[in-house]
Amino acid sequence: MITAKNITKIYGAGKTACTALNDVSLTIGNTDIIAITGQSGSGKSTLINVLSTLDTPTDGTVIYNKKDITRLSENQRAEFRLKNFSFVFQDFYLVSTLNVHENIILPVQYKEKGYDKELFEKIVTECGIKDKLLNYPHELSGGEQQRVAICRALLIKPKVIFADEPTGNLDSFNSGKVFELLISYAKSNSCCLIYVTHEEKYALLADRRIIVSDGKCEEITVNEK
């Protein structure tokens, strides 16, 4: 599904230039569950941003289903992401003036006229926020806000879910719940999940693990499918 070929990402120029990724190549399958780990500043977030078209490489290409997505314009990349990818970040990025129901369906309104109401009922129930649909973000706990963000990501039926430190602002209980929800959905719906984490116990939940160090990637198999 996703093939990164000789990806290099350099920020800045001259003496202040910083190489975040250095000639990285990897292939990701349709249903892979991949953990990206490494020290702070190693290039983890840069890698996930380049793979998801949130950022463009300085050199190299990212191919998605035989399509070179690194050559798309900014508007084309935005449209492409909406059709294929979903995102869960450390910060929840909920719209403060919208209630929970409105926040969840917001991306779907841009993607198509309606949304899958059966799926909506299923994910809000599984995420434990069915009784919070009329609440606003400031009325929710951090764990509840992240579960709203997950529902929003899942409702568009993504082919790939990208999650960058999705539990960075959560306690241990809510962190476990977030990964349980994401991995369960990915397995049940045969989609790909790529996540960044700094916690070993969550890295071990993946099928594959990519360790980023000084802009280079080393892969180890975690669990055989």
N, C-alpha and C positions, 0 to 999 in steps of 0.2 A: 504493500500500500504506500508507504512512505520510504523513499530512498534519499539519503543525504550523501552527496558526493563531494569530497574534498572541501568541506565547509571551513572557511576562515572568517572570523569576525574581528575587526580591528576598530577600536574606538580612539578618536583623536588622530593626530598626525605628528610627524617629527619626533622630537625627544619626549613628548608627552603621550605618544601612541601606546595603547594597551591592547595586547592580543588576547581576547577573551576565548576564542576558539581557534585552534591551529590544525588545519588539514584533517578535519573529522569526517569519517565516512561510516555510515551504518544503514541497516535496512530494518524496517518495522513492519510486521505483518498485520493483517486485518483484525485479528482478535488478540493481539499481544497485550499483556499487562506489564508495563515497564516502569521500574523505579529508577529515577536519576538521583544519584547521591554524590557527595563530595564536600570538601571544606567550603566555608564561606568565601566567596570571591573566586571560586574555581572555574566558573563558567556554566553552572547548572541552569540558571534562569535564562542566560543567553541562548543556550542550546534549545530549550523548550520554546523560547520566543521565535527563534529562527525556523524551527520545525513547523510551527503553527502560523507562520507568516506575520506575526506581530512585529517582527524585525526582519531585515534583509541582510544576507551575508555580504561581506566585502568581496569574497570570492567563493566559487563553488555553486552547486545547485541543489535544490530540494525538489524531488519528483513525487507527485501524488497521483497514483493511478495513471502513470505514463504522461502526466501533465507537469510541465516545469512551472511551478508556482512562484519561483523566485523572480520570474520575468514579468509578472503581472503588475499593472499599475496599482496605486494605493486604493482606488475605488474598486478595482477588480478583486484585490485581495480581501477587502472588507466583504464584498458580496460572496466570495468563495468561502470565507470563514463562516458566514451565516448559514450557508447551505450544508456545510460538512462538519464543522467543529463546534465544540462547546468548551467553556472555560470556567474553572473554579480557582479563585485566587485566595491568598492569605487574607487580604482585605475583601469585604463582602460585596462592595460596589452596588448596594441597593439604593434605589431612588427614595429619598426621605419623604417626598410628598405623595408617594404611592403606597397603598396598603399591600399586604403580602400577596393577595390574589393578583393584583395589578403588576407587581414586580415579577411574578413568575411568568405571566403570559406576555410580558413586554417584548422579548425577542421574537416570539411567534407571530406577533402582529405585523412585524416587518417582513417575516418570511412568507406568510400566507394569510389568507383571510380569516380562517378559523383555527381551532386547535383541537387536539384529541382529548375530549373531555373524560373519556374512560381512563386514559393514561394519567391525566391530571389528578383524578380521584385516587388512582393507585399510588402515585409518587408522594402526594401530600399526606396520605395515610401512612405509608411506609416511613416517611421522614418525620412523622409525629407532629405535624403542624396543621392538621386539618381544622383544628379549633382556633387557629390564629389567622385565618384568611382575611379578616377585617382589621387586624391590627397593623400598626405602622412600625417601621424598623426600630424606632427608638423605644418601642414598647416590648421588644424582644431581647432575650439574652444573646450572648455571642454565639452559642451553639445553635440557637434557633435561627439566627440570621444566616449562619453558614448553611443550614439545611434548606432555607429559602433559596439561597444561591444555587444549591445543588438541584433543587426542583426546577429552577429556571434553566439550568444547563441541560437537564434531561428531557424537558418537555419538547425541545426541538428535534428530538430523536437523532442525536449526532452520530456520525460515523467514527469520530475520534473525540475523546474527552482529554483535555489538557488541564492538569491541576498543579499549580505552583505553590508549594508549601500550604496546602489547604487547611492544615490544622495549626498553623503557626501562632494563631491568637486564641487557641482553645485549650481547655483543660483535658486531662487524660480521658475522662469518660466520653466527652463530646468528640475528641479526636478519634477514638476507636469507632464511634458511631459513623463518623464521616467516611472513614475508609471502608467500613462494612457496607455502607450504602453505595459508594462508587464502584467497588469491586463486584458486588452483587449485581448491580445493573449491567456492568460491562460483560460479565459472564452470561447473564440471562438474555441479553440482547445482541450478543456476538459483535460487540464493538470494541474498539481499541481504547485503552486507558494508559496515558503517559503522565506520570506524576513525579514531582520533585519533593523529596523529604530529607530531613536531617536525622530522622529517628530510625535506628536499626530495626526495631520491631515492625515498623511499617514497610521498610524496604524488603523485608523477608516475605511479605505477602504477594510480591510480584512473581511473574514467570521469569522475567529477565531483569538484570540489574546493570545499569551503566554507571560506572564511577568516573566522574570528571575530575581531573587534576591538572592544573596549569594549562587549561585549554585543550587537553588531550582526553580521549575516552578509552576506558578499558571495560570490557563486558564480561560478566560472569553469569552463569545460569543459576537461578535461585531454586525454581521448582520446574520439573519436567511436566509438560502437559500430558 
